[in-house]
Amino acid sequence: MTEDETAIRQVVETWMAASRKGDLETVLGLMTDDVVFMVPGKEPFGKEAFAAASRGMGETKIDGVSEIVELKLLGGWAYIRNRIDMTATPPGGEPARRSGYTLTLLRKEGDGRWRLARDANLLATQE
């Protein structure tokens, strides 16, 4: 495994760990400023909308696992195909489980760090 592949895997691990802790600032630091998220049924949105939605979740607890199924380096860009299984549990509420795949583009920034630049999230609600 190359140094870049290891760094990209670390981005995913850090994202998941920070999400479990409710550490939004760490998650935001793993994104480019011009990040674009695409999810079913919504217009694409960026970093500010992601942050606002995350803050709007309040004390909801996030737990989950992510498995990189495919990782390909393309110079200063890379893509990963992930299988994610996650559960969001609002305070006093019922857990909501979602699982499925994402296709994520990462870009190596001027500081040498890989950050998420584009993400197509295809997670579906699980019963």
Buried (B, 14 or more C-beta within 10 A) or exposed (E): EEEBBEBBBEBBEBBBEBBEEBBBEBBBEBBBEEBBBBBEEEEEBBBEEBBEEBEEEEEBBBBBEBEBEEBEBEEEBBBBBBBBBBBBBEEEEEEEBBBBBBBBBBBBEEEEBBBBBBBBBBBEEEE
